[in-house]
């Protein structure tokens, strides 16, 4: 190649790079199936009649350009973007598929896009030499599961056939009479492809008749539009209900006067008693000016008094305005001012927290005698569906919270629908746990008290410590619970670990943020006879859609949809220009029907978000700012936010409000807030600040000042407040939140004194693993970003490690490693030490120290976390060099499923993925220290799931003897003599094979004593068949078992019907009591061909390997 050719090629490469670097390369028809990491293809095709007269006119390039423009325009509309985009489409030119980059903007006419397509096509034809180099230049050479350039391939204006397979999703071939669409049925569905073809034809037909802009061209068919607007967008319709919430309760009082209405601890209140108390307080309030059109504040701790006060305020005709005592006084002052409240119901213990001057305080305990003198009949106040029930304040982007004014009509519709959807609430107990400051509390209260159910109030210690919920639910025979997803996950973790059965729980309703079906949730509901209902709706509408997960939890999707509209509610998914979007295409969620609130207390905010319904005369809709899409059956999938509002652990946060309050702090010139995801903490609020003086105010001072202004859930952790000198900007000059980096590594360095002593060191290690950062002895758990979801894991590990009962609330109130260590040591000192059994290895008088995790570089230069480096090197030799799990005809198939039972620190898991990178590995390790190493060694491997329990013959708990100095010999069946013989034999073999020092040590009783010092853990076990059901795995390609003398127990846990679901088995067995022969006979009886080997590493020991494969 000449120098001129080289310069031309480089020029071409630069041209392509500039054009394609920011282009949309995956634009294609919507996907309803997850794309595999490995490319697979199953080609099918459909044809649609071609009824557009003009498409055959012109030369080949003109035909290609016309269809390129049409495809680009439709894909642009599919994107849901209001900004111009460059859409990449494949085009067959001289038998080769080449990428063509077509610019499209919302204001462009079709003629403009056609001109862009013609120019792009000419450019592609003129500059093809550098395409191969371009793939590497843009970092696309690693994309192997799809075409890295385009999802749609066009073949038009030529008789040449398209290339057989360019890894595209859909090809569009234009013939004389038809539009032929060939598609990859592994990722696409025929219905979607046909819909895409019809959209192309309608768009081209419409565009040829009009000069309208891209955003205005209607590409939906009449039947499709009718289905979206009339069928999918509307819930069941029933007659208008003008009743108030108080009418529902009055009817329940009439029907169930002596039934249990409210329970707190051991005391109960009947419907008759609840009604009388609420009536007396309502009269007292009306005497002081409460009535329709007024707002009455409510600041009462969770109690019977709280429920009485809610009902009394509503009976007076006023609206309830919750004021949260733990929120900063400055924020509560804004709530009081905006609601223009003259009265507030509270308690003397909370009265001092209410900003003064302010409303008249009615302290229930001090005014009790005067209230008791009031009539116990209902006040003569007319309340109907159009009156306000409450004003709920939410985060506001301006820095001032917004008050949502909700009517009785919306809430009556909701709770009536709730009654009809689930089991009859009458006589059933519902847990009342949600704070009155959240709208779900009204659903909780009135879907129960409105229909004869019983509310069980959770005391503060249970509200603060989710680990106590399973016991509370069982103790109080709870039938229904409303929980945010984060609390559901915590409940599941505790219930599974402690084996709570929750026999009375029949219905769990989740709302507040996107539901993720974690493995603990899946396992819990596999055990329960209980329904899970996923509900969606912002504060401005309350619940608008619902999706019930009914079949086996093993088949639940990881991220369930949010369902369909509830009764008398309408849901529209609209593009940026207000047009309905077809199935699979993202749109903004608008909510109509009876759901929208009256509005905000400020009319300018109301006008921005609450507008007329464009599809229903006299209707109103609320613009949520949420994104969603219709699935193929009309169910709605939630896709997150499209503005600056976020949700973290159920709390709705406007990033603008956080920023506005940061800028009120003296010394801060600019600020930006965002959310980052970390491995340990999950979603974390992060603040970036530019200050007048470098490093001042400090992060701890900034956090302290924010806590004086906004609730703690809106305040970043100290370690998540980052000083910077500049903020990234978009092309329009706004802060680019997506470009804000996570907290720098420097902020994650422990800056204080290191942990002192064994207890502090272990606790610091547990904190460090959970928080994903180094921890000093005086670091505060909350300041480091700790929260309840992390806290429950930390407390569980500390309690299990030290056999203590540290409560979760201690962490959540803010504490240090040193303080926790003092509490742990105090509990241990007060506890009598129990002797161990006679056959177990002797436990030293001094506590056995669990070594900290260390990083080991393996012979292949990879690193692992381990407890004992020497032992881990030996295990590496066993697995990787002697390949003890890769004999006897064992295969590692592509895309296989492997169960690693007794996973230890994960060396076999890594070996299995080396042999088959596309396999999925399910690793089981019950020993807590080993599980932490396993977690660290697999957390960056996306196709590995780990489980902190063992497998056995039955679901139970058992004592596991753990040898900190020889972790691989930890066992449910400890025997000192057996362990000594095994260890001595292995050390002798190591000496014979390589390491003479090991042989000298083998005969040393003192050395063996040290190696075999032990401690114990109480751990959970499941059966292998339960694990199959809970994971949803249909077939196991390879089952590996290494469980130190418990091999037969694992195999006994396989139900008869499940043996055919297991392809191959490798067992490391201890040949005690003829066990190898027993295992071989069992496997042979189930149809396997079995071979047995002993590796030189294990010569003279009872360790053998059995390899079982299907003939």
TIZA-992075 format. One record per residue (C-alpha): residue in one letter; x, y, z. Coordinates in steps of 0.2 Angstrom, whole numbers, padded with zeros to 4 digits, always signed. Example, Ala and Ser with C-alpha at 12.3 -4.5 7.8 and 13.67 -1.06 7.14 Angstrom:
# residues 2
A+0062-0022+0039S+0068-0005+0036
***
This chain:
# residues 1111
X+0000+0000+0000X+0007+0017-0005X+0009+0032+0007X-0006+0040-0002X-0016+0024+0001X-0011+0025+0019X-0016+0043+0021X-0033+0040+0012X-0036+0025+0024X-0032+0035+0039X-0044+0049+0033X-0058+0037+0030X-0055+0030+0048X-0056+0047+0056X-0072+0051+0046X-0080+0035+0051X-0075+0037+0069X-0082+0054+0070X-0098+0049+0062X-0101+0033+0072X-0094+0035+0089X-0110+0043+0096X-0122+0034+0084X-0136+0023+0089X-0129+0006+0084X-0142-0006+0092X-0158+0003+0085X-0170-0010+0080X-0188-0017+0084X-0191-0019+0103X-0184-0034+0112X-0195-0044+0124X-0182-0058+0126X-0165-0056+0135X-0151-0057+0123X-0139-0071+0127X-0121-0068+0129X-0117-0081+0116X-0124-0078+0098X-0137-0090+0092X-0148-0089+0077X-0164-0097+0072X-0170-0089+0056X-0189-0087+0052X-0197-0075+0040X-0214-0066+0036X-0220-0056+0021X-0232-0041+0020X-0240-0035+0004X-0231-0020-0003X-0245-0007-0006X-0234+0009-0008X-0234+0015-0026X-0219+0025-0026X-0206+0013-0019X-0201+0006-0035X-0198+0022-0044X-0180+0028-0047X-0163+0020-0048X-0156+0008-0035X-0148+0021-0024X-0164+0031-0023X-0174+0015-0018X-0161+0011-0005X-0161+0029+0002X-0180+0029+0003X-0181+0013+0013X-0166+0018+0024X-0175+0035+0028X-0191+0026+0032X-0182+0013+0043X-0172+0027+0052X-0187+0037+0055X-0197+0023+0063X-0182+0018+0074X-0180+0036+0079X-0198+0036+0085X-0195+0020+0094X-0181+0027+0103X-0192+0040+0113X-0179+0053+0111X-0183+0071+0109X-0165+0075+0103X-0158+0072+0086X-0150+0055+0083X-0139+0046+0071X-0147+0029+0067X-0136+0015+0060X-0144+0003+0048X-0136-0011+0038X-0137-0010+0019X-0133-0024+0007X-0121-0016-0006X-0113-0027-0019X-0117-0043-0009X-0109-0035+0007X-0118-0029+0022X-0111-0011+0026X-0117+0001+0040X-0126+0017+0035X-0127+0031+0048X-0143+0042+0045X-0146+0058+0055X-0164+0060+0061X-0171+0075+0071X-0189+0077+0078X-0191+0093+0067X-0185+0086+0051X-0197+0083+0036X-0196+0066+0027X-0187+0075+0013X-0174+0080+0025X-0171+0063+0031X-0171+0056+0014X-0158+0068+0009X-0148+0063+0024X-0150+0045+0020X-0144+0048+0002X-0129+0057+0008X-0125+0043+0021X-0127+0030+0008X-0115+0038-0004X-0102+0041+0010X-0103+0022+0015X-0100+0017-0003X-0085+0029-0005X-0076+0024+0011X-0077+0006+0014X-0059+0001+0016X-0057+0006+0034X-0072-0003+0041X-0062-0018+0048X-0050-0006+0057X-0065+0004+0063X-0072-0011+0073X-0057-0011+0084X-0055+0008+0084X-0072+0010+0093X-0069-0005+0104X-0082-0016+0096X-0072-0031+0092X-0077-0039+0109X-0095-0039+0104X-0099-0056+0099X-0117-0059+0103X-0124-0047+0090X-0119-0037+0075X-0109-0023+0083X-0115-0010+0070X-0133-0013+0067X-0149-0023+0072X-0158-0020+0055X-0152-0025+0038X-0159-0018+0022X-0159-0026+0005X-0167-0016-0008X-0165-0011-0026X-0155-0026-0031X-0158-0044-0035X-0143-0050-0025X-0146-0060-0009X-0142-0053+0008X-0127-0062+0017X-0133-0077+0025X-0129-0072+0043X-0122-0055+0049X-0128-0057+0067X-0142-0044+0064X-0159-0046+0072X-0170-0042+0057X-0168-0040+0038X-0180-0030+0027X-0180-0036+0009X-0190-0026-0003X-0196-0036-0018X-0208-0030-0032X-0224-0036-0022X-0220-0039-0004X-0209-0033+0010X-0200-0049+0017X-0194-0048+0035X-0182-0062+0040X-0178-0062+0058X-0168-0071+0072X-0182-0080+0082X-0170-0082+0096X-0172-0064+0101X-0187-0058+0091X-0205-0063+0090X-0215-0064+0075X-0229-0052+0082X-0215-0039+0085X-0207-0041+0068X-0224-0040+0059X-0229-0024+0069X-0212-0016+0064X-0215-0020+0045X-0233-0012+0046X-0225+0003+0055X-0213+0005+0040X-0227+0004+0027X-0238+0016+0036X-0225+0028+0040X-0219+0028+0021X-0237+0030+0015X-0240+0044+0027X-0224+0053+0024X-0227+0053+0005X-0243+0062+0007X-0238+0075+0020X-0224+0087+0023X-0225+0085+0042X-0211+0083+0054X-0205+0066+0060X-0212+0069+0077X-0230+0072+0069X-0231+0057+0057X-0243+0044+0064X-0237+0027+0060X-0249+0017+0071X-0263+0007+0063X-0281+0011+0068X-0284-0006+0076X-0267-0004+0085X-0271+0013+0092X-0288+0007+0098X-0281-0007+0107X-0268+0004+0116X-0280+0018+0121X-0296+0009+0123X-0290-0008+0130X-0273-0007+0137X-0274+0010+0145X-0290+0008+0155X-0293-0002+0171X-0310-0010+0175X-0324+0004+0175X-0337+0004+0189X-0350+0017+0195X-0343+0033+0203X-0342+0032+0222X-0344+0048+0231X-0342+0041+0248X-0328+0047+0260X-0316+0036+0270X-0326+0040+0285X-0342+0032+0277X-0333+0016+0274X-0327+0015+0293X-0345+0020+0299X-0352+0005+0289X-0339-0006+0296X-0343+0000+0314X-0361-0004+0310X-0358-0022+0304X-0344-0027+0316X-0346-0016+0332X-0338-0028+0344X-0325-0035+0332X-0306-0032+0335X-0301-0016+0326X-0284-0011+0333X-0271-0021+0342X-0255-0015+0351X-0245-0027+0361X-0258-0036+0372X-0271-0023+0371X-0286-0022+0358X-0299-0009+0353X-0315-0014+0346X-0324-0005+0331X-0336+0002+0344X-0322+0009+0355X-0312+0016+0341X-0327+0025+0334X-0332+0032+0350X-0314+0039+0354X-0312+0046+0337X-0329+0055+0338X-0324+0063+0355X-0308+0070+0347X-0317+0075+0331X-0329+0086+0342X-0315+0093+0351X-0306+0098+0335X-0322+0106+0327X-0324+0117+0342X-0307+0124+0338X-0310+0127+0320X-0307+0111+0311X-0318+0108+0296X-0320+0105+0278X-0307+0115+0269X-0295+0116+0283X-0279+0107+0287X-0274+0099+0303X-0257+0094+0307X-0253+0077+0314X-0237+0073+0324X-0240+0057+0335X-0230+0042+0337X-0235+0025+0331X-0249+0020+0343X-0268+0018+0345X-0268+0037+0348X-0262+0039+0330X-0275+0029+0322X-0289+0038+0333X-0282+0055+0328X-0282+0051+0309X-0300+0045+0310X-0305+0060+0320X-0297+0073+0309X-0306+0066+0294X-0323+0065+0304X-0321+0084+0307X-0320+0087+0288X-0302+0093+0289X-0287+0086+0279X-0273+0076+0288X-0256+0084+0286X-0243+0072+0293X-0228+0081+0301X-0213+0069+0305X-0205+0073+0321X-0188+0066+0316X-0187+0078+0301X-0178+0094+0303X-0187+0109+0311X-0183+0120+0295X-0192+0107+0284X-0207+0105+0296X-0209+0124+0297X-0211+0125+0278X-0224+0111+0279X-0234+0121+0292X-0233+0137+0282X-0238+0130+0266X-0253+0120+0273X-0259+0136+0282X-0263+0125+0297X-0270+0132+0313X-0271+0116+0323X-0259+0101+0326X-0263+0085+0335X-0248+0079+0344X-0241+0073+0361X-0232+0082+0375X-0216+0072+0372X-0216+0078+0354X-0223+0096+0356X-0206+0103+0359X-0201+0098+0341X-0214+0108+0333X-0208+0125+0326X-0214+0140+0336X-0223+0151+0333X-0235+0140+0324X-0252+0131+0325X-0261+0128+0341X-0255+0111+0348X-0268+0099+0355X-0257+0087+0365X-0268+0071+0367X-0261+0066+0384X-0263+0084+0392X-0280+0087+0384X-0286+0069+0388X-0299+0074+0401X-0307+0088+0390X-0308+0076+0375X-0316+0063+0386X-0330+0075+0390X-0335+0077+0372X-0350+0067+0364X-0346+0049+0357X-0358+0051+0343X-0351+0057+0325X-0351+0076+0323X-0363+0083+0311X-0351+0087+0297X-0354+0083+0279X-0339+0075+0271X-0339+0068+0253X-0328+0061+0239X-0322+0078+0233X-0316+0084+0250X-0297+0083+0255X-0292+0068+0265X-0274+0072+0267X-0260+0084+0261X-0244+0073+0259X-0227+0083+0257X-0214+0076+0245X-0197+0081+0239X-0197+0096+0228X-0184+0101+0215X-0184+0119+0220X-0178+0114+0238X-0195+0117+0245X-0206+0101+0248X-0222+0100+0238X-0239+0097+0246X-0250+0084+0237X-0268+0087+0240X-0277+0070+0239X-0296+0068+0239X-0307+0055+0248X-0313+0050+0231X-0296+0043+0225X-0293+0034+0241X-0311+0026+0242X-0308+0020+0224X-0291+0012+0229X-0296+0003+0245X-0312-0003+0238X-0302-0010+0223X-0290-0017+0236X-0304-0026+0245X-0311-0034+0229X-0293-0039+0223X-0287-0049+0238X-0295-0059+0252X-0309-0052+0262X-0301-0041+0275X-0315-0044+0288X-0308-0054+0303X-0290-0054+0296X-0275-0045+0303X-0265-0032+0293X-0249-0026+0300X-0248-0007+0302X-0230-0002+0300X-0229+0012+0287X-0226+0029+0294X-0240+0041+0293X-0229+0052+0282X-0231+0040+0268X-0246+0038+0257X-0246+0019+0259X-0251+0021+0277X-0268+0027+0272X-0270+0012+0261X-0265+0001+0275X-0277+0009+0287X-0292+0011+0277X-0292-0005+0267X-0293-0013+0284X-0304-0002+0295X-0315+0001+0281X-0320-0017+0279X-0320-0025+0296X-0301-0030+0297X-0289-0028+0312X-0274-0017+0312X-0259-0023+0322X-0248-0008+0326X-0229-0012+0326X-0220-0004+0340X-0205+0007+0337X-0192-0007+0340X-0200-0018+0327X-0201-0004+0314X-0183+0001+0317X-0177-0017+0316X-0183-0027+0301X-0175-0043+0308X-0189-0043+0321X-0203-0043+0308X-0204-0062+0305X-0206-0065+0324X-0219-0051+0325X-0229-0058+0310X-0229-0075+0318X-0233-0070+0335X-0248-0059+0330X-0254-0070+0316X-0253-0057+0303X-0262-0061+0287X-0257-0045+0276X-0242-0034+0276X-0238-0019+0265X-0219-0017+0263X-0207-0007+0252X-0196-0019+0242X-0181-0016+0253X-0190-0022+0268X-0197-0037+0259X-0179-0042+0255X-0174-0040+0273X-0189-0049+0279X-0185-0064+0268X-0167-0064+0273X-0171-0066+0291X-0186-0077+0289X-0175-0089+0278X-0160-0089+0290X-0170-0092+0306X-0183-0104+0298X-0199-0094+0301X-0214-0102+0293X-0226-0087+0293X-0241-0098+0292X-0254-0085+0293X-0246-0073+0280X-0258-0074+0265X-0254-0057+0256X-0239-0046+0254X-0241-0029+0245X-0225-0020+0239X-0224-0002+0232X-0213+0013+0233X-0199+0008+0221X-0195-0005+0208X-0197-0023+0214X-0182-0035+0212X-0185-0053+0215X-0170-0058+0225X-0165-0076+0229X-0170-0074+0247X-0188-0068+0242X-0189-0082+0229X-0185-0094+0243X-0197-0087+0255X-0212-0087+0244X-0207-0105+0238X-0211-0110+0256X-0226-0099+0259X-0244-0100+0254X-0244-0082+0251X-0248-0070+0236X-0236-0056+0231X-0244-0040+0223X-0232-0027+0215X-0241-0010+0215X-0236+0006+0207X-0241+0024+0209X-0233+0041+0214X-0239+0051+0229X-0249+0062+0216X-0260+0047+0212X-0257+0034+0225X-0258+0016+0217X-0262+0016+0199X-0257-0001+0193X-0254-0018+0200X-0246-0035+0195X-0249-0051+0205X-0236-0064+0205X-0246-0080+0207X-0236-0095+0200X-0222-0103+0208X-0209-0091+0214X-0195-0101+0205X-0203-0094+0189X-0205-0076+0194X-0196-0063+0183X-0181-0055+0191X-0189-0038+0188X-0208-0040+0188X-0219-0028+0178X-0230-0016+0186X-0246-0023+0179X-0262-0015+0172X-0272+0000+0178X-0283-0003+0193X-0302+0000+0193X-0307+0017+0186X-0289+0022+0182X-0281+0026+0165X-0263+0024+0161X-0255+0032+0145X-0238+0029+0138X-0234+0044+0127X-0219+0049+0117X-0211+0067+0120X-0224+0074+0108X-0239+0067+0117X-0243+0052+0105X-0246+0034+0111X-0232+0022+0109X-0234+0004+0102X-0229-0011+0112X-0211-0012+0117X-0207+0006+0114X-0203+0017+0129X-0214+0031+0134X-0218+0043+0148X-0231+0037+0160X-0247+0048+0162X-0260+0043+0175X-0278+0048+0173X-0296+0042+0178X-0300+0045+0197X-0282+0043+0202X-0274+0061+0201X-0275+0071+0216X-0283+0088+0216X-0265+0095+0213X-0251+0103+0223X-0255+0117+0236X-0246+0129+0224X-0255+0131+0207X-0240+0134+0197X-0233+0117+0201X-0250+0110+0198X-0252+0117+0181X-0235+0110+0176X-0239+0092+0180X-0258+0090+0181X-0266+0093+0163X-0281+0089+0153X-0284+0071+0147X-0281+0072+0128X-0291+0055+0125X-0305+0057+0137X-0317+0072+0138X-0317+0081+0155X-0303+0070+0161X-0287+0075+0170X-0270+0066+0169X-0254+0067+0180X-0237+0067+0171X-0226+0056+0182X-0209+0058+0174X-0208+0039+0175X-0204+0029+0159X-0212+0012+0155X-0217+0002+0140X-0231-0010+0136X-0227-0028+0135X-0234-0039+0121X-0250-0043+0132X-0253-0025+0137X-0244-0027+0154X-0233-0012+0159X-0215-0013+0162X-0207+0000+0173X-0191+0008+0165X-0186+0021+0178X-0186+0040+0178X-0182+0052+0164X-0179+0067+0176X-0169+0071+0191X-0180+0062+0204X-0173+0046+0211X-0179+0033+0224X-0167+0026+0236X-0173+0012+0248X-0191+0017+0245X-0188+0036+0248X-0193+0048+0234X-0179+0061+0232X-0178+0076+0221X-0159+0078+0217X-0163+0097+0214X-0169+0098+0232X-0153+0091+0239X-0143+0103+0228X-0153+0118+0233X-0150+0114+0251X-0131+0111+0248X-0130+0128+0240X-0138+0136+0256X-0122+0131+0266X-0110+0145+0267X-0094+0142+0257X-0102+0131+0244X-0102+0139+0227X-0108+0125+0216X-0116+0108+0219X-0122+0093+0210X-0131+0077+0217X-0132+0060+0209X-0134+0042+0213X-0121+0029+0211X-0122+0010+0213X-0108+0001+0224X-0106-0017+0227X-0109-0016+0246X-0121-0002+0248X-0132-0003+0233X-0139+0014+0227X-0130+0028+0236X-0133+0046+0236X-0117+0056+0231X-0114+0075+0232X-0101+0084+0222X-0097+0102+0229X-0086+0116+0223X-0081+0127+0238X-0073+0144+0240X-0059+0137+0251X-0051+0120+0247X-0058+0106+0258X-0069+0118+0268X-0082+0115+0274X-0077+0097+0277X-0089+0083+0272X-0094+0079+0290X-0098+0097+0293X-0108+0098+0276X-0118+0082+0282X-0121+0090+0299X-0128+0106+0291X-0139+0096+0279X-0146+0086+0293X-0153+0102+0300X-0162+0106+0284X-0168+0090+0276X-0172+0072+0282X-0158+0060+0284X-0163+0049+0269X-0159+0064+0258X-0142+0067+0265X-0127+0059+0258X-0115+0049+0269X-0099+0058+0274X-0089+0047+0263X-0101+0051+0248X-0098+0070+0249X-0084+0074+0237X-0074+0090+0235X-0070+0094+0217X-0064+0109+0206X-0076+0107+0192X-0092+0099+0187X-0095+0090+0170X-0107+0099+0158X-0118+0094+0144X-0117+0103+0127X-0131+0115+0133X-0121+0120+0148X-0131+0110+0161X-0123+0099+0174X-0121+0081+0166X-0126+0070+0181X-0122+0055+0171X-0104+0060+0170X-0102+0063+0188X-0089+0050+0195X-0092+0039+0210X-0083+0044+0226X-0064+0043+0222X-0054+0029+0230X-0045+0042+0241X-0062+0044+0250X-0063+0026+0253X-0047+0025+0263X-0049+0022+0282X-0042+0038+0290X-0043+0034+0308X-0034+0022+0320X-0034+0004+0315X-0044-0009+0325X-0037-0015+0341X-0038-0033+0347X-0047-0048+0340X-0065-0042+0342X-0062-0026+0334X-0052-0033+0320X-0066-0046+0316X-0080-0033+0317X-0070-0021+0306X-0067-0035+0293X-0086-0038+0293X-0090-0020+0291X-0077-0018+0278X-0083-0032+0267X-0101-0026+0268X-0097-0007+0265X-0084-0011+0252X-0071+0000+0260X-0058+0000+0274X-0064+0004+0291X-0056+0012+0306X-0061+0008+0324X-0069+0025+0327X-0078+0026+0310X-0097+0029+0312X-0108+0016+0303X-0120+0029+0296X-0107+0041+0291X-0099+0027+0280X-0115+0025+0271X-0122+0011+0281X-0141+0008+0280X-0154-0005+0286X-0151-0017+0271X-0132-0018+0274X-0135-0017+0293X-0146-0033+0294X-0132-0042+0285X-0118-0035+0297X-0128-0039+0313X-0132-0056+0307X-0113-0060+0304X-0108-0052+0320X-0121-0061+0330X-0117-0078+0322X-0098-0075+0323X-0098-0071+0342X-0115-0080+0347X-0122-0063+0354X-0138-0054+0351X-0133-0037+0345X-0149-0027+0339X-0150-0019+0322X-0156-0002+0329X-0139+0000+0338X-0130+0001+0321X-0144+0012+0313X-0142+0025+0327X-0124+0027+0322X-0110+0018+0331X-0092+0014+0329X-0082-0002+0327X-0075+0001+0345X-0092+0003+0353X-0099-0012+0345X-0084-0022+0350X-0086-0017+0368X-0105-0022+0368X-0100-0039+0360X-0086-0042+0373X-0098-0037+0387X-0111-0050+0381X-0098-0064+0379X-0091-0060+0396X-0109-0063+0404X-0112-0079+0394X-0107-0096+0402X-0096-0106+0390X-0104-0123+0385X-0092-0138+0383X-0091-0147+0366X-0095-0165+0363X-0082-0179+0366X-0079-0184+0347X-0076-0166+0341X-0059-0159+0341X-0054-0150+0357X-0058-0132+0358X-0045-0122+0366X-0048-0112+0382X-0043-0096+0372X-0055-0091+0358X-0050-0098+0341X-0046-0083+0330X-0054-0083+0312X-0040-0076+0301X-0044-0061+0290X-0046-0063+0272X-0029-0061+0262X-0026-0058+0244X-0016-0073+0236X-0008-0073+0219X-0010-0090+0211X+0002-0098+0199X-0008-0092+0184X-0005-0074+0191X-0024-0072+0195X-0028-0066+0213X-0040-0073+0225X-0046-0069+0243X-0042-0083+0255X-0040-0087+0274X-0024-0098+0272X-0013-0095+0258X-0003-0111+0259X-0019-0121+0260X-0026-0112+0245X-0010-0115+0235X-0013-0134+0238X-0031-0133+0233X-0026-0124+0217X-0014-0138+0213X-0028-0151+0217X-0041-0142+0205X-0031-0134+0192X-0015-0144+0190X-0020-0161+0194X-0038-0158+0187X-0046-0169+0199X-0063-0163+0193X-0060-0166+0175X-0058-0185+0173X-0069-0200+0170X-0077-0193+0154X-0083-0177+0163X-0088-0163+0151X-0090-0144+0153X-0103-0140+0140X-0106-0122+0133X-0121-0113+0141X-0122-0127+0155X-0128-0126+0173X-0115-0132+0186X-0119-0134+0205X-0104-0132+0216X-0109-0140+0232X-0095-0136+0246X-0089-0121+0236X-0076-0116+0249X-0067-0100+0242X-0073-0103+0224X-0058-0111+0216X-0068-0125+0207X-0081-0111+0202X-0067-0102+0193X-0060-0118+0185X-0077-0123+0179X-0079-0105+0171X-0062-0107+0163X-0067-0123+0155X-0084-0116+0150X-0085-0097+0151X-0104-0097+0146X-0110-0109+0159X-0120-0103+0175X-0113-0109+0191X-0123-0110+0207X-0111-0111+0222X-0116-0117+0240X-0105-0113+0255X-0113-0113+0273X-0097-0108+0282X-0098-0089+0285X-0079-0085+0284X-0078-0096+0268X-0093-0088+0261X-0086-0071+0263X-0071-0076+0253X-0082-0084+0240X-0092-0068+0238X-0076-0058+0236X-0070-0070+0223X-0086-0071+0213X-0094-0054+0214X-0087-0048+0197X-0093-0064+0189X-0110-0061+0182X-0115-0079+0178X-0111-0085+0196X-0124-0086+0210X-0119-0090+0228X-0129-0096+0242X-0124-0095+0261X-0131-0113+0266X-0126-0131+0264X-0135-0145+0255X-0140-0161+0265X-0153-0174+0267X-0166-0162+0274X-0169-0144+0277X-0162-0140+0295X-0149-0131+0304X-0133-0140+0310X-0117-0137+0319X-0102-0135+0307X-0085-0138+0314X-0073-0125+0307X-0054-0126+0307X-0047-0109+0304X-0030-0116+0300X-0036-0129+0289X-0052-0123+0282X-0055-0136+0268X-0057-0149+0282X-0072-0141+0290X-0085-0153+0293X-0103-0158+0300X-0095-0174+0306X-0079-0170+0315X-0068-0184+0321X-0051-0179+0328X-0042-0195+0324X-0049-0196+0306X-0044-0178+0303X-0026-0181+0310X-0024-0196+0299X-0030-0187+0284X-0019-0171+0287X-0004-0182+0290X-0006-0192+0274X-0008-0176+0263X+0007-0168+0271X+0017-0184+0268X+0011-0184+0250X+0016-0166+0247X+0033-0170+0254X+0035-0185+0242X+0029-0175+0227X+0038-0158+0230X+0039-0151+0248X+0051-0160+0260X+0046-0148+0274X+0029-0154+0274X+0035-0172+0278X+0045-0166+0293X+0029-0157+0299X+0018-0172+0296X+0024-0182+0311X+0023-0167+0323X+0009-0169+0335X+0011-0151+0340X+0009-0145+0322X-0007-0156+0320X-0014-0149+0337X-0011-0131+0330X-0019-0135+0313X-0034-0144+0320X-0039-0131+0333X-0058-0128+0330X-0073-0117+0332X-0091-0120+0327X-0105-0111+0317X-0123-0115+0317X-0128-0115+0298X-0143-0119+0288X-0145-0133+0275X-0157-0137+0261X-0160-0152+0250X-0153-0152+0233X-0171-0154+0226X-0176-0138+0236X-0162-0129+0228X-0168-0134+0211X-0185-0128+0215X-0179-0112+0223X-0167-0107+0209X-0179-0112+0195X-0165-0123+0187X-0173-0136+0175X-0157-0146+0172X-0140-0147+0180X-0126-0152+0168X-0113-0155+0181X-0115-0158+0200X-0099-0156+0210X-0099-0162+0228X-0085-0159+0241X-0093-0159+0258X-0081-0168+0270X-0089-0184+0275X-0107-0178+0271X-0108-0184+0253X-0122-0197+0255X-0132-0184+0264X-0131-0172+0249X-0136-0186+0237X-0150-0192+0249X-0158-0174+0247X-0161-0178+0228X-0180-0182+0226X-0183-0197+0215X-0191-0186+0201X-0175-0175+0201X-0162-0188+0197X-0165-0187+0178X-0162-0168+0179X-0144-0171+0183X-0132-0175+0169X-0115-0178+0177X-0109-0179+0195X-0091-0178+0203X-0090-0183+0221X-0074-0181+0232X-0078-0194+0245X-0070-0200+0261X-0070-0219+0260X-0075-0223+0278X-0087-0237+0282X-0086-0243+0263X-0094-0226+0258X-0086-0225+0241X-0094-0242+0236X-0111-0236+0243X-0110-0220+0233X-0105-0229+0217X-0120-0241+0219X-0132-0227+0222X-0126-0218+0206X-0126-0234+0196X-0144-0237+0202X-0149-0221+0195X-0142-0225+0177X-0125-0217+0178X-0108-0225+0172X-0097-0223+0187X-0078-0223+0188X-0067-0221+0204X-0050-0214+0205X-0037-0208+0218X-0025-0194+0214X-0007-0196+0220X-0010-0181+0231X-0022-0192+0241X-0013-0209+0241X-0014-0218+0257X-0029-0207+0263X-0047-0211+0262X-0050-0197+0249X-0056-0204+0232X-0065-0196+0217X-0081-0203+0209X-0086-0198+0191X-0103-0202+0186X-0109-0199+0168X-0124-0204+0158X-0121-0218+0146
***
